[in-house]
Amino acid sequence: MAVDGKGRLAIPAKYREQLVERCAGRLVVTADPGGCLLLYPFPEWEPIERKLTALSSFNPVSRTLQRILVGSASDVELDSAGRILLPPMLRKHAGLEKEAMLVGQGNKFEIWSDSAWQAQFEQAGQLPDLLGAALNNGELPEELKGFSL
């Protein structure tokens, strides 16, 4: 999907109605440390923000997460054409110029540059090897044990 010259991203029609019903089109976009943007319906973002701000600012990892996720969070709204305006700083963080990928993740979306999303798919090809190594080393996360598709 295209990011226009003003930095607007059109939300696909199949999600627009749900977002209007769920949050009246009020969303929060923030930087993800992994190089994409996270787009939350406002009601989904509020508890995350509370948890993040409750973390100790004396812990360097917590402080960094607060700076990145809370510090870069911007309120955005769907306009009459179903678009959101992505702030320049966030577009730069995610390398968004002309093409973007909107990836549904349950309660949120990830917004990737087209090239970064393609790299994610290339890395996904290594997943069987990573899972095999994790199984052999006893490092498989507990929540993945017994998981099947």
C-alpha positions, -999 to 999 in steps of 0.1 A, spaced: 0 0 0 12 35 -7 23 62 16 15 95 -1 37 126 -3 21 140 28 29 108 48 -7 94 48 -14 57 48 -48 44 37 -61 17 60 -77 -11 40 -115 -9 39 -119 -43 56 -104 -28 88 -118 7 87 -154 -2 98 -141 -22 127 -118 6 138 -146 31 136 -168 8 157 -140 -1 182 -124 32 188 -142 59 167 -111 59 144 -88 70 172 -55 52 170 -20 54 184 11 48 163 45 43 179 80 31 170 89 -6 175 125 -14 185 125 -40 157 123 -13 130 86 -11 122 57 10 136 30 -3 158 -6 9 153 -30 3 181 -67 12 185 -67 37 214 -84 14 239 -57 -13 233 -29 12 237 -40 27 271 -32 -4 293 1 -8 275 11 28 281 1 24 318 23 -7 322 52 10 304 50 41 325 48 21 357 82 5 350 112 17 369 129 45 351 161 35 370 163 2 350 181 10 317 161 -16 297 128 -3 310 138 33 305 148 26 269 114 9 262 97 39 278 116 63 256 110 44 224 74 32 228 59 60 250 81 88 238 74 83 202 37 75 205 14 98 185 -24 100 184 -37 96 149 -73 95 135 -88 80 105 -97 108 81 -129 108 59 -109 88 33 -98 62 58 -62 74 60 -39 81 89 -11 107 89 22 91 100 45 116 117 78 123 99 99 110 128 81 77 128 82 74 90 120 79 92 123 52 120 106 26 98 121 37 65 87 44 50 89 63 18 64 52 -8 54 16 -1 43 1 32 29 -32 45 2 -32 71 4 -65 90 -24 -75 113 -12 -88 147 -45 -95 166 -50 -63 187 -26 -42 167 -10 -37 133 26 -35 124 36 -11 96 67 -21 77 86 -6 48 82 -29 18 119 -38 18 120 -45 56 89 -67 53 106 -87 25 136 -92 48 113 -105 75 100 -132 51 136 -141 41 144 -146 78 113 -167 83 128 -193 60 154 -199 88 127 -206 114 127 -244 111 165 -244 118 161 -220 147 133 -241 162 153 -273 158 183 -258 175 161 -244 203 145 -279 208 179 -296 209 193 -270 234 162 -269 256 157 -233 248 122 -234 233 100 -209 250 74 -226 273 45 -210 254 56 -227 222 59 -262 237 29 -282 223 19 -254 200 7 -265 166 -9 -248 136 
